[in-house]
Amino acid sequence: MNAEAGDVPASNPRDVEDLYEVESIKQLKARYCRYLDTKDWDAWRTIFADDFVSDTSESGGDVIVGADAFVRYTRGHIGKASQPTVHQVHAPEITRTSPTTATGVWALQDVVRLAPGLNLQGYGHYHETYEKVDGRWYIKNSKLTRLREDIFNPVFSFRVPEWLRDAGAALARKRAK
């Protein structure tokens, strides 16, 4: 450290602890993306609390209760090797609300292969809560909100209006039943 340059030590041990815990949550979310995109479903399951709740209803999806149910649902929708995905999260806003709980908002950009030659590129945010159990952080709740979705292939790109996304999601849910 260089005091002349304005570097100062953390003002108290709580500051250092907060930085450590926030970094641990960032690492958790990084594993979320890596395990999801590499289709490592067993490892992906380990980052969620057992009573995890996923809410993608505002972006045309469903509310799913339970980590096992969520992993099964996701694997059934984008789990094939022929459906590569890319999830990138950045600009985290993480707040510890207690020694064992925290909230976070992450900017998201993702690409999902819907069918051969047909891809979705989305932009939005994950709004999450975290829980620390036995010294380890887990994602407890996650809500996905979308700002924009584009359908593209090497020849064309098409912005998906909200009404069309909702209609397509309703049709997909109907077919899945």
C-alpha positions as CSV (number, residue, x, y, z in Angstrom):
1,M,0.0,0.0,0.0
2,N,1.1,3.5,-0.7
3,A,-0.3,6.1,1.8
4,E,1.0,9.0,-0.3
5,A,-1.1,7.8,-3.2
6,G,-4.2,7.7,-1.0
7,D,-4.2,3.9,-0.3
8,V,-5.7,3.2,3.1
9,P,-6.4,-0.1,4.8
10,A,-9.9,-1.3,5.4
11,S,-11.4,0.7,8.2
12,N,-12.4,-2.3,10.2
13,P,-12.6,-6.1,10.0
14,R,-16.3,-5.9,9.0
15,D,-15.3,-4.1,5.7
16,V,-12.9,-6.9,4.9
17,E,-15.5,-9.6,5.8
18,D,-18.1,-7.9,3.5
19,L,-15.6,-7.8,0.6
20,Y,-14.8,-11.5,1.1
21,E,-18.5,-12.5,1.3
22,V,-19.4,-10.4,-1.8
23,E,-16.6,-12.0,-3.7
24,S,-17.8,-15.4,-2.7
25,I,-21.3,-14.6,-4.1
26,K,-19.6,-13.3,-7.3
27,Q,-17.8,-16.7,-7.6
28,L,-21.1,-18.5,-7.0
29,K,-22.8,-16.6,-9.9
30,A,-19.8,-17.3,-12.1
31,R,-20.2,-21.0,-11.5
32,Y,-23.9,-20.7,-12.3
33,C,-23.1,-19.4,-15.8
34,R,-20.3,-21.9,-16.4
35,Y,-22.1,-25.0,-15.2
36,L,-25.3,-24.0,-17.1
37,D,-23.5,-23.3,-20.4
38,T,-21.3,-26.5,-20.1
39,K,-24.5,-28.5,-19.2
40,D,-22.9,-29.8,-16.0
41,W,-26.3,-30.4,-14.3
42,D,-25.0,-32.2,-11.2
43,A,-22.6,-29.3,-10.4
44,W,-25.2,-26.7,-11.4
45,R,-27.6,-28.2,-8.8
46,T,-25.1,-27.7,-6.0
47,I,-25.3,-23.9,-6.2
48,F,-29.0,-23.7,-5.3
49,A,-30.7,-23.9,-1.9
50,D,-33.1,-26.9,-1.8
51,D,-36.1,-24.5,-1.5
52,F,-34.9,-22.4,-4.4
53,V,-37.5,-20.4,-6.4
54,S,-37.1,-19.4,-10.0
55,D,-39.4,-16.7,-11.4
56,T,-39.2,-16.0,-15.1
57,S,-42.9,-15.1,-15.5
58,E,-42.2,-11.5,-16.4
59,S,-40.1,-12.7,-19.4
60,G,-42.6,-15.3,-20.6
61,G,-41.6,-18.2,-18.4
62,D,-42.8,-19.9,-15.3
63,V,-42.4,-19.8,-11.5
64,I,-40.6,-23.0,-10.4
65,V,-40.3,-24.1,-6.8
66,G,-37.5,-26.4,-5.7
67,A,-33.9,-26.7,-6.9
68,D,-34.4,-30.2,-8.3
69,A,-37.5,-29.2,-10.2
70,F,-35.7,-26.1,-11.6
71,V,-32.7,-28.1,-12.8
72,R,-35.0,-30.7,-14.3
73,Y,-37.1,-28.0,-16.1
74,T,-34.0,-26.2,-17.4
75,R,-32.4,-29.4,-18.6
76,G,-35.6,-30.3,-20.4
77,H,-35.7,-27.0,-22.2
78,I,-32.1,-26.2,-23.1
79,G,-30.2,-29.3,-22.0
80,K,-29.4,-30.9,-25.3
81,A,-25.8,-30.7,-26.7
82,S,-27.4,-29.3,-29.8
83,Q,-28.7,-26.3,-27.8
84,P,-25.6,-24.3,-26.9
85,T,-26.1,-21.3,-24.5
86,V,-23.9,-18.4,-23.5
87,H,-24.8,-16.6,-20.2
88,Q,-22.8,-13.6,-19.2
89,V,-23.5,-11.6,-16.1
90,H,-21.8,-8.4,-15.0
91,A,-22.1,-5.2,-13.0
92,P,-23.3,-6.9,-9.8
93,E,-25.0,-4.9,-7.1
94,I,-24.6,-7.2,-4.0
95,T,-25.7,-6.2,-0.5
96,R,-25.3,-8.4,2.6
97,T,-28.5,-8.1,4.6
98,S,-27.2,-10.2,7.5
99,P,-24.2,-12.5,8.1
100,T,-26.0,-15.3,6.3
101,T,-28.2,-13.5,3.7
102,A,-27.7,-11.2,0.8
103,T,-29.4,-9.7,-2.2
104,G,-28.1,-9.1,-5.7
105,V,-28.9,-7.7,-9.1
106,W,-26.9,-8.7,-12.1
107,A,-27.0,-7.4,-15.6
108,L,-27.4,-10.3,-18.1
109,Q,-26.7,-10.9,-21.7
110,D,-27.4,-14.4,-23.0
111,V,-27.6,-16.3,-26.3
112,V,-29.7,-19.5,-26.6
113,R,-29.9,-21.7,-29.7
114,L,-33.6,-22.3,-30.2
115,A,-33.3,-24.4,-33.3
116,P,-30.7,-25.0,-36.1
117,G,-30.0,-21.5,-37.5
118,L,-32.3,-19.8,-35.0
119,N,-30.9,-18.1,-31.9
120,L,-32.2,-15.8,-29.2
121,Q,-30.0,-13.0,-27.8
122,G,-31.5,-11.5,-24.6
123,Y,-30.6,-8.6,-22.3
124,G,-32.0,-8.1,-18.8
125,H,-31.3,-8.6,-15.1
126,Y,-31.3,-11.3,-12.5
127,H,-32.7,-10.2,-9.2
128,E,-31.6,-12.7,-6.5
129,T,-31.4,-13.6,-2.9
130,Y,-28.6,-15.7,-1.3
131,E,-28.3,-17.8,1.8
132,K,-25.2,-18.9,3.6
133,V,-25.5,-22.4,5.2
134,D,-22.6,-24.1,6.9
135,G,-20.1,-21.6,5.6
136,R,-21.3,-21.9,1.9
137,W,-23.4,-19.5,-0.2
138,Y,-26.4,-20.7,-2.2
139,I,-28.8,-19.0,-4.6
140,K,-32.2,-19.0,-2.8
141,N,-34.4,-17.0,-5.2
142,S,-33.9,-15.7,-8.8
143,K,-36.2,-13.5,-10.8
144,L,-35.3,-12.9,-14.5
145,T,-36.5,-9.7,-16.1
146,R,-35.9,-8.9,-19.7
147,L,-35.2,-5.6,-21.4
148,R,-34.9,-6.9,-24.9
149,E,-34.9,-10.1,-26.9
150,D,-33.6,-10.5,-30.5
151,I,-34.0,-13.5,-32.8
152,F,-31.1,-13.9,-35.2
153,N,-29.2,-16.2,-37.5
154,P,-26.3,-15.5,-39.9
155,V,-28.7,-13.9,-42.4
156,F,-31.2,-11.8,-40.4
157,S,-32.0,-10.3,-37.0
158,F,-35.5,-9.7,-35.6
159,R,-36.4,-7.9,-32.4
160,V,-39.1,-9.9,-30.6
161,P,-42.0,-7.7,-29.4
162,E,-43.3,-8.5,-25.9
163,W,-46.7,-9.6,-27.2
164,L,-45.1,-12.1,-29.5
165,R,-42.8,-13.5,-26.8
166,D,-45.8,-13.9,-24.5
167,A,-47.8,-15.7,-27.2
168,G,-44.9,-18.0,-28.0
169,A,-44.3,-18.8,-24.3
170,A,-48.0,-19.6,-23.8
171,L,-47.9,-21.9,-26.8
172,A,-44.8,-23.7,-25.5
173,R,-46.3,-24.2,-22.1
174,K,-49.4,-25.6,-23.7
175,R,-47.4,-28.1,-25.8
176,A,-45.4,-29.1,-22.7
177,K,-48.5,-30.2,-20.8
